[in-house]
Amino acid sequence: MATVADPAEAGAPADDGGGRAEGLRSRASAPGGRRRHGPPLLAISPFYVLFAVFGAFPVVFSLYLSFQDWDGIGDMRFVGFKQYGWLLEDSVFWHSVLNTFEIWFLSTVPMLFLALVLAFLLHSQVRFTGAYRVAYFIPNVTSMVAMTVVFGSVFAQTGLANSALRMVGMDGVGWLSSEWGIKVSLSVMIIWRWVGYNALIFLAGLQAIPTEHFEAARVDGANSWQTLFRVVLPQLRPVVLFAAVTSTINGLQIFTESQVLFQSTDVGTIGGPGQEGMTIVLYLWQKAFKDHQFGYGAAMGWVLFAIIAIFTLINWRLVSGSDREDRGGLRSLLRRKGARNGR
């Protein structure tokens, strides 16, 4: 009877998983392997170098700076958490927080609603859709400094806005001198800038919805508004979440509009009359770059980061919280359509 020799006894190496893995590691670490992976790693290295220098390092340094008292030139003096304690007692800071929240609410809610309506209209069969898309995106790439100057003329006491109100028999409004006039003016500028951008994002989400869902709503007798709220919105949850989060991040970092609209050489009037246009980032800029309190400004920046993180989490919970119920309603709508077709 013939016998088969054991590979181990015959001196042949055992073909096990560990040996293969060791061979792969040795080949990868060989000079040839380094030569093979070296050029791709070298090609993408500029991004990581630039990110480390201009991205990661400033973030880490700002956290370190928030515990220091520094004017930008002299020696740093470690103060620990005193910067954050002073921040909690700063009435101007809390006033800027309130202003930022009010402007954010007045701009973000109408902006997202208008963007959704515009996207829904563009998704319909209308002519010159491409031209509308370009027109909606132009404000987002236009210089905000230049447009703030234009809006400053529009909302001036004798500007276009008050002229239009007088034409219909109404009194002029102190857009740039009253508390809510300032906030409404800033909100209009933010809406003008971002409504087209978010409309295009919503439009991309609408084009991914199957046409049979719209047909089911039409068969069920739903009008345009019912289709928007009962069919479109449940399936646009991820897109709405993205738009809400990005709008929250951008809205809580308002700076250019308020700084250009109320720029002045007098520190006491930054943010407009009564500092009603003073936002968190504008106050941070004032403390860091005008008063040269860089440690205090860094602490304010990290508090703003915490606020944005909290509101982003709240938006996440609000927008995605009832997703299961909305999808259940959509499935029932499709089942009703199937039952009608079966009959």
Backbone torsions as a table, in degrees:
resi	resn	phi	psi	omega
1	MET	NA	133.5	-178.3
2	ALA	-78.1	141.6	177.6
3	THR	-115.6	148.1	179.7
4	VAL	-99.2	126.6	-178.0
5	ALA	-72.3	139.9	176.2
6	ASP	-68.7	129.2	-179.1
7	PRO	-57.4	-34.8	-179.0
8	ALA	-67.3	-39.2	-179.4
9	GLU	-71.8	-30.0	-179.0
10	ALA	-78.1	-4.6	178.7
11	GLY	91.3	1.8	179.4
12	ALA	-80.8	143.2	179.1
13	PRO	-68.5	141.6	179.2
14	ALA	-71.4	133.8	-178.3
15	ASP	-92.3	76.0	179.8
16	ASP	-108.1	169.8	-178.1
17	GLY	-63.0	-36.4	-178.9
18	GLY	-63.8	-38.9	179.3
19	GLY	-65.5	-41.3	179.1
20	ARG	-64.5	-42.9	179.4
21	ALA	-62.9	-39.9	179.3
22	GLU	-65.0	-37.7	178.2
23	GLY	-64.9	-40.9	178.5
24	LEU	-63.0	-42.4	-179.5
25	ARG	-65.2	-38.8	-179.6
26	SER	-67.4	-37.7	178.9
27	ARG	-69.4	-36.2	-180.0
28	ALA	-68.3	-32.5	-178.9
29	SER	-90.2	-1.7	178.7
30	ALA	-69.6	159.6	178.5
31	PRO	-56.3	-36.2	177.8
32	GLY	-64.7	-38.8	178.2
33	GLY	-65.1	-39.3	177.3
34	ARG	-65.0	-37.6	178.2
35	ARG	-66.8	-32.3	-178.5
36	ARG	-73.5	-39.6	-177.7
37	HIS	-92.3	-12.2	-177.4
38	GLY	-63.2	-50.2	-178.2
39	PRO	-59.5	-44.0	177.4
40	PRO	-62.0	-40.8	178.9
41	LEU	-65.7	-37.6	177.9
42	LEU	-67.4	-33.1	-178.9
43	ALA	-68.1	-35.8	-178.4
44	ILE	-93.8	-3.8	-178.0
45	SER	-64.0	-32.7	179.1
46	PRO	-57.1	-36.9	178.8
47	PHE	-61.6	-47.0	-177.1
48	TYR	-68.9	-33.7	176.7
49	VAL	-66.5	-46.5	179.6
50	LEU	-64.8	-39.6	178.4
51	PHE	-64.5	-40.7	179.8
52	ALA	-64.8	-38.6	-176.1
53	VAL	-78.6	-46.8	-172.9
54	PHE	-102.5	-5.9	180.0
55	GLY	-116.8	-65.2	-174.8
56	ALA	-69.8	-45.3	-177.3
57	PHE	-61.8	-46.4	177.7
58	PRO	-59.8	-36.0	179.8
59	VAL	-65.8	-47.9	-179.8
60	VAL	-65.6	-40.9	-179.1
61	PHE	-67.2	-35.7	178.2
62	SER	-65.5	-35.9	176.2
63	LEU	-65.3	-43.0	176.5
64	TYR	-63.7	-40.3	-177.0
65	LEU	-68.3	-26.4	-179.0
66	SER	-66.5	-14.8	177.0
67	PHE	-101.9	9.2	-178.1
68	GLN	-119.6	152.0	170.8
69	ASP	-103.6	111.7	-171.5
70	TRP	-146.3	135.4	178.7
71	ASP	-97.5	5.8	178.2
72	GLY	94.5	-13.1	-177.5
73	ILE	-126.1	-50.7	-176.1
74	GLY	-75.4	-167.9	-180.0
75	ASP	-75.9	148.4	175.7
76	MET	-78.2	146.6	177.6
77	ARG	-126.4	118.8	-177.0
78	PHE	-70.0	127.0	179.6
79	VAL	-123.9	-1.1	177.7
80	GLY	67.5	-134.0	-177.6
81	PHE	-88.2	11.3	-179.2
82	LYS	-63.9	-33.1	178.2
83	GLN	-58.9	-43.8	-179.4
84	TYR	-69.9	-34.4	174.8
85	GLY	-64.5	-42.5	176.7
86	TRP	-63.7	-34.2	-179.8
87	LEU	-65.0	-39.3	180.0
88	LEU	-67.2	-23.1	-179.8
89	GLU	-97.5	1.6	-176.6
90	ASP	-86.9	109.5	-177.9
91	SER	-68.2	-33.0	179.5
92	VAL	-67.0	-37.4	177.9
93	PHE	-62.4	-46.4	-179.8
94	TRP	-67.6	-30.5	173.6
95	HIS	-66.1	-39.2	177.3
96	SER	-67.4	-34.8	176.5
97	VAL	-63.4	-45.1	178.4
98	LEU	-62.9	-43.6	177.9
99	ASN	-60.1	-43.3	-178.5
100	THR	-63.0	-42.9	179.3
101	PHE	-65.3	-41.4	-179.7
102	GLU	-66.0	-44.2	178.3
103	ILE	-65.7	-40.2	178.5
104	TRP	-60.9	-43.7	-179.4
105	PHE	-68.2	-42.6	-178.8
106	LEU	-66.7	-23.1	-177.5
107	SER	-101.1	-41.8	-171.2
108	THR	-71.8	-45.4	-177.3
109	VAL	-63.2	-52.7	176.9
110	PRO	-62.7	-35.5	-177.6
111	MET	-63.2	-47.2	-179.2
112	LEU	-65.6	-37.5	178.7
113	PHE	-66.4	-46.7	179.0
114	LEU	-63.8	-38.7	178.8
115	ALA	-63.1	-39.5	179.5
116	LEU	-67.2	-41.6	178.8
117	VAL	-64.7	-44.2	179.2
118	LEU	-62.4	-41.7	178.9
119	ALA	-64.0	-39.7	179.1
120	PHE	-64.6	-38.7	178.1
121	LEU	-69.5	-40.1	178.1
122	LEU	-65.9	-30.8	-179.7
123	HIS	-71.6	-20.9	176.6
124	SER	-72.6	171.8	-178.8
125	GLN	-80.1	88.4	177.5
126	VAL	-121.1	156.1	-179.4
127	ARG	-84.4	156.7	176.8
128	PHE	58.4	41.8	179.8
129	THR	-62.1	-39.8	179.7
130	GLY	-61.5	-40.7	178.8
131	ALA	-64.9	-39.0	177.6
132	TYR	-63.7	-40.1	-179.9
133	ARG	-62.5	-43.5	178.3
134	VAL	-63.8	-43.1	-178.5
135	ALA	-64.0	-37.1	-179.6
136	TYR	-71.0	-28.6	-176.6
137	PHE	-87.6	-18.1	-177.2
138	ILE	-57.9	-44.5	-179.7
139	PRO	-58.0	-29.6	-177.7
140	ASN	-72.1	-24.6	-179.4
141	VAL	-104.3	1.9	177.4
142	THR	-81.7	144.7	178.9
143	SER	-59.7	120.6	-178.4
144	MET	-71.0	-28.1	177.4
145	VAL	-63.9	-46.7	179.6
146	ALA	-64.0	-43.2	-178.5
147	MET	-70.3	-29.2	175.6
148	THR	-65.0	-38.0	175.5
149	VAL	-62.4	-41.5	178.7
150	VAL	-64.3	-46.2	179.6
151	PHE	-65.7	-30.7	175.0
152	GLY	-61.4	-37.0	176.1
153	SER	-71.7	-35.8	-180.0
154	VAL	-65.6	-40.5	-175.6
155	PHE	-95.1	8.3	175.5
156	ALA	-64.8	166.7	-176.9
157	GLN	-59.7	-35.4	178.0
158	THR	-108.4	24.3	-176.3
159	GLY	-82.3	-173.1	-175.3
160	LEU	-65.5	-37.8	-177.5
161	ALA	-63.1	-48.2	179.1
162	ASN	-69.8	-32.2	176.5
163	SER	-63.6	-40.0	178.0
164	ALA	-66.0	-37.8	178.1
165	LEU	-66.5	-39.2	179.7
166	ARG	-68.7	-30.3	179.3
167	MET	-64.8	-28.4	179.3
168	VAL	-99.9	15.3	175.0
169	GLY	84.3	16.5	179.9
170	MET	-105.3	155.9	178.2
171	ASP	-77.1	153.6	177.4
172	GLY	-68.4	156.6	-178.3
173	VAL	-113.9	139.6	175.5
174	GLY	-79.3	76.2	-174.4
175	TRP	-60.2	-36.6	-175.5
176	LEU	-108.3	13.6	-178.9
177	SER	-130.7	-13.1	-179.8
178	SER	-107.8	161.5	-175.0
179	GLU	-59.9	-57.0	-176.1
180	TRP	-79.4	-23.6	174.5
181	GLY	-63.0	-41.2	177.9
182	ILE	-63.5	-45.6	-177.3
183	LYS	-67.6	-38.8	178.3
184	VAL	-66.9	-39.5	178.9
185	SER	-61.4	-45.8	178.4
186	LEU	-64.8	-38.6	179.9
187	SER	-65.5	-39.4	179.3
188	VAL	-62.6	-40.8	178.7
189	MET	-64.4	-39.9	179.9
190	ILE	-67.7	-42.4	178.1
191	ILE	-61.2	-45.9	-179.0
192	TRP	-58.7	-36.9	-176.2
193	ARG	-75.8	-39.3	-167.6
194	TRP	-108.2	-9.5	-175.2
195	VAL	-66.9	-40.4	179.5
196	GLY	-67.4	-39.3	178.1
197	TYR	-59.6	-48.1	179.9
198	ASN	-70.2	-30.2	177.0
199	ALA	-62.8	-40.0	178.8
200	LEU	-68.6	-34.4	176.1
201	ILE	-65.5	-45.2	177.2
202	PHE	-63.1	-37.3	179.9
203	LEU	-62.9	-40.5	177.1
204	ALA	-62.1	-38.2	176.6
205	GLY	-67.8	-37.4	178.8
206	LEU	-64.5	-38.1	-178.1
207	GLN	-69.5	-15.2	177.4
208	ALA	-88.5	-7.4	179.3
209	ILE	-80.1	130.7	179.3
210	PRO	-59.5	140.4	-178.8
211	THR	-65.6	-23.7	-179.3
212	GLU	-65.3	-25.3	177.8
213	HIS	-69.5	-38.7	175.6
214	PHE	-67.5	-37.8	178.3
215	GLU	-65.6	-37.6	178.2
216	ALA	-63.8	-40.6	178.5
217	ALA	-66.2	-38.0	179.1
218	ARG	-66.8	-40.8	177.8
219	VAL	-65.1	-35.2	-179.5
220	ASP	-76.1	-2.8	177.5
221	GLY	85.6	17.6	-179.0
222	ALA	-77.7	139.1	174.8
223	ASN	-85.2	-174.2	-174.9
224	SER	-63.8	-42.2	-178.5
225	TRP	-68.2	-40.1	177.6
226	GLN	-65.4	-38.0	176.4
227	THR	-63.4	-39.5	-179.3
228	LEU	-63.7	-46.7	-172.9
229	PHE	-87.8	-25.3	-176.0
230	ARG	-101.5	-21.9	-176.9
231	VAL	-114.6	-48.6	-173.9
232	VAL	-72.7	-53.8	-174.5
233	LEU	-58.3	-43.7	179.0
234	PRO	-57.9	-32.8	-178.9
235	GLN	-90.2	-8.9	177.6
236	LEU	-98.2	14.4	-177.8
237	ARG	-53.5	-50.3	-179.7
238	PRO	-62.3	-37.8	-179.7
239	VAL	-69.8	-42.9	177.9
240	VAL	-63.1	-38.9	177.7
241	LEU	-62.1	-44.2	178.4
242	PHE	-61.8	-45.9	-179.5
243	ALA	-65.3	-39.3	179.9
244	ALA	-66.6	-41.5	-179.0
245	VAL	-67.2	-47.7	180.0
246	THR	-65.2	-36.5	177.7
247	SER	-67.4	-35.5	176.2
248	THR	-65.8	-44.6	179.9
249	ILE	-62.4	-45.6	-180.0
250	ASN	-70.0	-38.9	-176.8
251	GLY	-67.9	-32.2	179.4
252	LEU	-84.7	0.7	177.2
253	GLN	-117.5	31.8	-179.3
254	ILE	-63.6	129.1	-179.7
255	PHE	-144.3	-55.3	-170.9
256	THR	-59.9	-46.4	-175.9
257	GLU	-59.1	-48.5	-177.2
258	SER	-72.1	-38.7	-177.0
259	GLN	-67.1	-42.6	-178.8
260	VAL	-76.3	-39.0	-176.5
261	LEU	-67.0	-33.0	-177.0
262	PHE	-122.0	31.1	-178.4
263	GLN	-67.2	141.0	-178.0
264	SER	-159.0	153.1	176.1
265	THR	-78.6	-14.2	179.4
266	ASP	-89.5	117.6	-176.1
267	VAL	-60.2	-32.6	-175.2
268	GLY	-69.2	-16.8	-178.4
269	THR	-106.0	9.4	175.9
270	ILE	-63.2	130.6	-177.4
271	GLY	95.2	4.7	177.2
272	GLY	88.0	179.2	179.5
273	PRO	-57.7	131.0	-178.7
274	GLY	67.5	10.2	-177.2
275	GLN	54.2	35.6	-179.6
276	GLU	-75.8	-15.7	174.9
277	GLY	-101.4	9.1	179.2
278	MET	-73.3	117.8	177.2
279	THR	-105.5	172.9	-177.4
280	ILE	-62.4	-46.8	-177.3
281	VAL	-69.1	-35.6	177.1
282	LEU	-64.9	-40.2	177.5
283	TYR	-68.5	-37.7	175.6
284	LEU	-60.0	-45.2	179.0
285	TRP	-61.9	-40.1	179.8
286	GLN	-63.1	-47.2	-177.3
287	LYS	-68.7	-40.2	-174.7
288	ALA	-79.1	-46.2	-169.2
289	PHE	-105.3	-11.3	174.6
290	LYS	-108.4	-40.4	177.8
291	ASP	-94.6	-5.1	177.1
292	HIS	57.8	40.9	174.2
293	GLN	-109.0	75.4	-171.7
294	PHE	-68.6	-35.8	176.9
295	GLY	-64.6	-40.9	178.7
296	TYR	-65.9	-40.7	177.0
297	GLY	-64.6	-38.3	177.7
298	ALA	-64.7	-40.6	177.0
299	ALA	-62.4	-39.7	177.8
300	MET	-64.2	-37.3	178.2
301	GLY	-64.2	-38.0	179.2
302	TRP	-74.3	-30.2	172.9
303	VAL	-66.4	-41.0	176.3
304	LEU	-62.1	-38.8	176.5
305	PHE	-60.0	-42.7	179.3
306	ALA	-65.0	-40.4	179.1
307	ILE	-63.3	-44.6	179.9
308	ILE	-63.7	-40.5	179.0
309	ALA	-62.8	-41.5	179.9
310	ILE	-65.3	-45.4	-178.4
311	PHE	-70.5	-30.7	174.7
312	THR	-64.8	-41.5	177.1
313	LEU	-64.5	-40.2	177.9
314	ILE	-62.6	-44.6	177.6
315	ASN	-60.5	-40.6	179.1
316	TRP	-59.7	-44.8	-178.2
317	ARG	-68.9	-40.4	-177.5
318	LEU	-68.8	-43.9	-174.2
319	VAL	-75.4	-39.3	-176.4
320	SER	-97.4	2.4	-174.5
321	GLY	-68.0	-42.2	-175.8
322	SER	-103.9	27.7	-178.2
323	ASP	-63.1	-39.6	-176.8
324	ARG	-65.2	-40.9	-179.4
325	GLU	-66.3	-41.3	-179.2
326	ASP	-65.7	-39.5	178.5
327	ARG	-67.8	-32.7	175.6
328	GLY	-64.1	-40.4	176.6
329	GLY	-64.8	-37.2	178.1
330	LEU	-66.3	-40.8	177.9
331	ARG	-63.5	-37.8	178.0
332	SER	-66.1	-34.6	177.5
333	LEU	-64.4	-42.7	179.0
334	LEU	-67.7	-34.2	177.3
335	ARG	-66.0	-38.1	177.9
336	ARG	-64.4	-38.4	177.2
337	LYS	-63.6	-41.6	178.9
338	GLY	-64.0	-37.0	178.3
339	ALA	-65.8	-40.0	177.8
340	ARG	-64.6	-42.3	178.7
341	ASN	-64.1	-33.2	179.4
342	GLY	-67.1	-35.4	177.8
343	ARG	-71.3	NA	NA
